[in-house]
Amino acid sequence: MLVASGPSASDVAIPLMEEHVLERISAIEYSLNMVNRRLDSLMDTIERIAASNFIDHTMIETLTDTLESAGIDLRNLEDEWRKRIDSKIQETEDVDRLELRVRRIMDAYHGSQRALFGLWIEKSHDLLLDEKAKESLYFLKLAFEHDPSNSELGLLLAEVHFQEKDYGSAMRCLNRVLDKRPDHFEATFLTGLIQQRKGALLDAQKRFERAVGLKKDSSAAHATLGSLLANVGNKKQALKHLSTALKLKPSASVHFLLSAVYYSSGESKRAIQHLKQATELDPQYGEAFYQLGLLCLEMNWLRKAQQCFKTAQSLNPREKRYRKRVRTFSGESTGPDQLNRLIREELRLVQYGTTSEQQKRK
């Protein structure tokens, strides 16, 4: 029998397998080295930020001590500082939201004059950022006339009309959106808001009910429907929708409206509980403190009532009602504007008109 000389197939496979394993090990080592470098870089960045924060904190402490030694009252300094931070964060979020919407408008455009269309949208974007909503309408209208099937653009134009309280123009824009997209949640919901502000409550209710059907997890839609139902005297359904809104998203304004419904049903203690929760969620909610003061006054809790009235007046000293201490849960205090912030946060709307106190709280 002849025996073949030379290395066998298995002898050749082993070195090849070892070479493959070594290559994998080498790749893993390279990846680990890269991770280590990134971690080192990240640690350096964290250390620099920590050092910078320490220096800034020390400077603030020194400045605070110096001002206090000069007799300046700084008890509200931290609260004002936090308000300023919240305001800056909100401004940044507003800019990001608007830029996202502009991109969606441009993505939805399929015409042949993209450069001209983009110029109109850019002009309107810049004016909106400069809080010149009325001036932005000129360019938004030009763009929408050029591209009437652009639902994203129609919705933005409607919102700016809404902000300027031109409800007729806003409704026309929204109806054009709904002609193209009958199940458009935002357009449906906004038509309800317009009808509510025009006093067409039955039509508004139908639109809010449709909006809830289109998006059952919308806290704003449930809350607005609940508020309207409370306004027309359907307390049972109002409580149902307001409670659902609260489960979907904690909200001071929804607690406030629930308190109003419970108070009108003779359940003052439950009303007080919801008002307390409203003030805990939003310590700047002057109307909630005022109504809580009125309810405490009815319960003969005089010291607590005085504290609430004092807080309400300090938050909004120009509000004359806070000095009279009458009319618990008036129509003015429970009107549709109470939910502006909740609606805006959920729908990511452009800023629209509000009462002075709500604007202050925003």
Secondary structure, 3 states (H helix, E strand, C coil): CCCCCCCCHHHHHHHHHHHHHHHHHHHHHHHHHHHHHHHHHHHHHHHHHHHHHHHHHHHHHHHHHHHHHCCCCCCCHHHHHHHHHHHHHHHHHHHHHHHHHHHHHHHCCCCCCHHHHHHHHHHHHHHHHCCCHHHHHHHHHHHHHHCCCCHHHHHHHHHHHHHCCCHHHHHHHHHHHHHHCCCCHHHHHHHHHHHHHHCCHHHHHHHHHHHHHHCCCCHHHHHHHHHHHHHCCCHHHHHHHHHHHHHHCCCHHHHHHHHHHHHHCCCHHHHHHHHHHHHHHCCCCHHHHHHHHHHHHHCCCHHHHHHHHHHHHHHCCCCCHHHHCCCCCCCCCCCHHHHHHHHHHHHCCCCCCCCHHHHHHC
